[in-house]
């Protein structure tokens, strides 16, 4: 029998002296333990900022020839061979090392037949163990009843078990289906339910990595990487919600957004090629009574795709035009790409060369590849000085009055082949390579853009990014990238956005109607219905595709689209409440049912329903020509939003869903803030609010602030508590730091309305 290694303790870090390589366990909190083995890699985490360690009591003992590390929430056992096994406080196994040998998936293709299959046009991959584990691998046991979630917006289904994925950000223009191993983002966090018991694993390594989640074998899953230290975090918690809360404590939470960003946003590649077309879009939106808060400008507004420029032939006075749109209630959100055109007469390029801000070839020359401007250099965003320079350049846009910035092509994408892995990037101020910095390139660009907007605008920055890494949620909204106008992509929207939410990205959306290919009246209608509760609500399409503005297909598409946009604006105060809660808990706005009902086996693989917070259940139509569907209602009593019919939970019901209906259910015992009917979100605060009550007994907390800046962090906000007991309603102002408070509050009960007025003398609401 092998001998247990000696160990050293340094406060909450224990280093076990295994002969091959020391292994460290660091206790950050009772629910978060870091597992680390130094393999020579230097540098700090890009996902985790600041010191997350809290004073934590723990015990380290030897039991049955194992070291046993115990906190109030977790038990970690290490044996003499370095196996790491994790249990919850009740002793349930969560994460246990696999003791056997890996067995390659037998694909039944020998070399002779492989050539024939490939000659016919099919791809065959005969993987060897070294392909996926030449540097290191972490192999964990997989229980028969184990479900795996997370990994951001990887394609496919909610439960990732049985699939394999790569963490390597790519611009993938072909149709993205469930077999795609990687996409624009690398967010290596797994949330698991093992025999009903929750856990999380976060692998903090920016290098390319691979996850096989039971495809190779039903008995284990594994993680491997091409380089970097062994560095992962065990996430414990009593519920899946607690796992999400702990993960977002570690990597950061989505900050409270400006309220207008929850409104509808219209976009198309090609609008901004003409000021007249942008104006026509704005006029149509208003004339057709379609609520909208923003119009996005794609690459056409620039001068020859030069970032931080305006094409003055198209926009003689950009600031004047942006101000004019603002008068109509529209914010402007322009795109920027990282590629800087190689042009000696272009100021941004000159500055980048002068200050050595671009990535380089191994020979020390500025690395050049092609993107939209043609030959282009790439800012070295890993360096603090480059991020600061980029942030300062955003002033070119903010000075024209733009409201946010949309980051694209920042995987980084390149047209003339992939950027070589040995291209010289920076890891902060230390030389590194593209091999290491690739997956955090978009993260660092978003971080720089966020800093620039915060400095120049003084409001909560609105940044959108296509590429991301774990922790990017602190700086940016995301969307799922260049999807297509196809029913499988509408279907995939739900698991993608739900897994993004579980992975810390609460502010996310898809391109409504699909970016590439051609939409149809039915597809666009079902897409706006399915997406109407997605936090980022943007219709975006590619140049050369069929137009998919709300009016493009005539009636009844236009009227249905209008109906759901108006519904969205009524729900914005509710969504804003959820974002205020998210800053404290990390819990997403759009949720898979398993997050709210983890003990219900029916919802662990449910891909075509989702919840908004704890109280709304949404069951969209995502199949062509479908006009009714089966809806599963979990535990509780549920009320049909449209007709107030009540249903008991834990059953399937058949719901009629003609083209104009989104099946929507409210959990009994819910209070819903109900915003006013508006065309856009005003900068002026509301002085009245309506609350809809579903049920006779409940309590709800509503949040109010100015919706724009950071004053709320200094206490300038209001909290209202609405209590309903056997139909009797009480409204209290439980935190008062913002003026004005609501002067009147209307309560919509099942059979009557109640109007309350604010009495400043008693700081209370009276009928």
Rosetta blueprint (number, residue, H / E / L):
1 X L
2 X L
3 X L
4 X L
5 X L
6 X L
7 X E
8 X E
9 X E
10 X E
11 X L
12 X L
13 X E
14 X E
15 X E
16 X E
17 X L
18 X L
19 X L
20 X L
21 X L
22 X L
23 X E
24 X E
25 X E
26 X E
27 X E
28 X E
29 X E
30 X L
31 X L
32 X E
33 X E
34 X E
35 X E
36 X E
37 X E
38 X L
39 X L
40 X L
41 X L
42 X L
43 X L
44 X L
45 X L
46 X L
47 X L
48 X L
49 X L
50 X L
51 X L
52 X L
53 X L
54 X L
55 X L
56 X L
57 X L
58 X L
59 X E
60 X E
61 X E
62 X E
63 X E
64 X L
65 X L
66 X E
67 X E
68 X E
69 X E
70 X E
71 X L
72 X L
73 X L
74 X E
75 X E
76 X E
77 X E
78 X E
79 X L
80 X L
81 X L
82 X L
83 X L
84 X E
85 X E
86 X E
87 X E
88 X E
89 X L
90 X L
91 X L
92 X L
93 X E
94 X E
95 X E
96 X E
97 X E
98 X L
99 X L
100 X L
101 X L
102 X L
103 X L
104 X L
105 X L
106 X L
107 X L
108 X L
109 X L
110 X L
111 X H
112 X H
113 X H
114 X H
115 X H
116 X H
117 X H
118 X H
119 X H
120 X L
121 X L
122 X L
123 X L
124 X L
125 X L
126 X L
127 X L
128 X L
129 X H
130 X H
131 X H
132 X H
133 X H
134 X L
135 X L
136 X E
137 X E
138 X E
139 X E
140 X E
141 X E
142 X L
143 X L
144 X L
145 X L
146 X E
147 X E
148 X E
149 X E
150 X E
151 X L
152 X L
153 X L
154 X L
155 X L
156 X L
157 X L
158 X L
159 X L
160 X L
161 X L
162 X L
163 X L
164 X E
165 X E
166 X E
167 X E
168 X L
169 X L
170 X L
171 X L
172 X L
173 X L
174 X L
175 X L
176 X L
177 X L
178 X L
179 X L
180 X L
181 X L
182 X L
183 X L
184 X L
185 X E
186 X E
187 X L
188 X L
189 X E
190 X E
191 X E
192 X E
193 X E
194 X E
195 X L
196 X L
197 X E
198 X E
199 X E
200 X E
201 X E
202 X E
203 X E
204 X L
205 X L
206 X L
207 X L
208 X L
209 X E
210 X E
211 X E
212 X E
213 X L
214 X L
215 X L
216 X L
217 X L
218 X L
219 X L
220 X E
221 X E
222 X E
223 X E
224 X E
225 X E
226 X L
227 X L
228 X L
229 X L
230 X E
231 X E
232 X E
233 X E
234 X E
235 X E
236 X L
237 X L
238 X L
239 X L
240 X H
241 X H
242 X H
243 X H
244 X H
245 X H
246 X H
247 X H
248 X H
249 X H
250 X H
251 X H
252 X L
253 X L
254 X L
255 X L
256 X L
257 X L
258 X L
259 X H
260 X H
261 X H
262 X H
263 X L
264 X E
265 X E
266 X E
267 X L
268 X L
269 X L
270 X L
271 X H
272 X H
273 X H
274 X L
275 X H
276 X H
277 X H
278 X H
279 X H
280 X H
281 X H
282 X H
283 X H
284 X H
285 X H
286 X H
287 X H
288 X L
289 X L
290 X L
291 X L
292 X L
293 X L
294 X E
295 X E
296 X E
297 X E
298 X L
299 X H
300 X H
301 X H
302 X L
303 X E
304 X L
305 X L
306 X E
307 X L
308 X L
309 X L
310 X L
311 X L
312 X L
313 X L
314 X L
315 X L
316 X L
317 X L
318 X H
319 X H
320 X H
321 X H
322 X H
323 X H
324 X H
325 X H
326 X H
327 X H
328 X L
329 X L
330 X L
331 X E
332 X E
333 X E
334 X E
335 X E
336 X E
337 X E
338 X L
339 X E
340 X E
341 X E
342 X L
343 X L
344 X L
345 X L
346 X L
347 X H
348 X H
349 X H
350 X H
351 X H
352 X H
353 X H
354 X H
355 X L
356 X L
357 X L
358 X E
359 X L
360 X E
361 X L
362 X L
363 X L
364 X L
365 X L
366 X E
367 X L
368 X L
369 X E
370 X E
371 X E
372 X L
373 X L
374 X E
375 X E
376 X E
377 X E
378 X E
379 X E
380 X L
381 X L
382 X L
383 X L
384 X H
385 X H
386 X H
387 X H
388 X H
389 X H
390 X H
391 X H
392 X H
393 X H
394 X L
395 X H
396 X H
397 X H
398 X H
399 X L
400 X L
401 X L
402 X L
403 X L
404 X E
405 X E
406 X E
407 X E
408 X E
409 X L
410 X L
411 X L
412 X L
413 X L
414 X L
415 X L
416 X L
417 X L
418 X L
419 X L
420 X L
421 X L
422 X L
423 X L
424 X E
425 X E
426 X E
427 X E
428 X L
429 X L
430 X E
431 X E
432 X E
433 X E
434 X H
435 X H
436 X H
437 X H
438 X H
439 X H
440 X H
441 X H
442 X H
443 X H
444 X H
445 X H
446 X H
447 X H
448 X H
449 X H
450 X H
451 X H
452 X H
453 X H
454 X H
455 X H
456 X H
457 X H
458 X L
459 X L
460 X L
461 X L
462 X L
463 X E
464 X E
465 X E
466 X L
467 X L
468 X E
469 X E
470 X L
471 X L
472 X H
473 X H
474 X H
475 X L
476 X L
477 X E
478 X E
479 X E
480 X L
481 X L
482 X L
483 X L
484 X E
485 X L
486 X L
487 X H
488 X H
489 X H
490 X H
491 X H
492 X H
493 X H
494 X H
495 X H
496 X H
497 X H
498 X H
499 X H
500 X H
501 X H
502 X H
503 X L
504 X L
505 X L
506 X L
507 X L
508 X E
509 X E
510 X L
511 X E
512 X E
513 X L
514 X L
515 X L
516 X E
517 X L
518 X L
519 X L
520 X L
521 X H
522 X H
523 X H
524 X H
525 X H
526 X H
527 X H
528 X H
529 X H
530 X H
531 X H
532 X L
533 X L
534 X L
535 X L
536 X L
537 X E
538 X E
539 X E
540 X L
541 X L
542 X L
543 X L
544 X L
545 X L
546 X L
547 X L
548 X L
549 X L
550 X L
551 X L
552 X L
553 X L
554 X L
555 X L
556 X L
557 X H
558 X H
559 X H
560 X H
561 X H
562 X H
563 X H
564 X H
565 X H
566 X H
567 X H
568 X H
569 X H
570 X H
571 X H
572 X H
573 X H
574 X H
575 X H
576 X H
577 X H
578 X H
579 X H
580 X H
581 X H
582 X H
583 X H
584 X H
585 X H
586 X L
587 X L
588 X L
589 X L
590 X E
591 X E
592 X L
593 X H
594 X H
595 X H
596 X H
597 X L
598 X L
599 X L
600 X L
601 X H
602 X H
603 X H
604 X L
605 X L
606 X L
607 X L
608 X L
609 X L
610 X E
611 X E
612 X E
613 X L
614 X L
615 X L
616 X E
617 X E
618 X E
619 X E
620 X L
621 X L
622 X L
623 X L
624 X L
625 X L
626 X L
627 X L
628 X E
629 X E
630 X E
631 X E
632 X E
633 X E
634 X L
635 X L
636 X L
637 X E
638 X E
639 X E
640 X E
641 X L
642 X L
643 X L
644 X L
645 X L
646 X E
647 X E
648 X E
649 X L
650 X L
651 X E
652 X E
653 X E
654 X E
655 X E
656 X E
657 X L
658 X L
659 X L
660 X L
661 X L
662 X L
663 X E
664 X E
665 X E
666 X E
667 X E
668 X L
669 X L
670 X E
671 X E
672 X E
673 X E
674 X E
675 X L
676 X L
677 X L
678 X L
679 X L
680 X L
681 X L
682 X L
683 X L
684 X L
685 X L
686 X L
687 X L
688 X E
689 X E
690 X E
691 X E
692 X E
693 X E
694 X E
695 X L
696 X L
697 X L
698 X E
699 X E
700 X E
701 X E
702 X E
703 X E
704 X E
705 X L
706 X L
707 X L
708 X L
709 X L
710 X L
711 X H
712 X H
713 X H
714 X H
715 X L
716 X L
717 X L
718 X E
719 X E
720 X E
721 X E
722 X E
723 X E
724 X E
725 X E
726 X L
727 X L
728 X E
729 X E
730 X E
731 X E
732 X E
733 X E
734 X E
735 X E
736 X E
737 X L
738 X L
739 X L
740 X L
741 X L
742 X L
743 X L
744 X E
745 X E
746 X E
747 X E
748 X E
749 X L
750 X L
751 X L
752 X L
753 X E
754 X E
755 X E
756 X E
757 X E
758 X E
759 X E
760 X L
761 X L
762 X L
763 X L
764 X E
765 X E
766 X E
767 X L
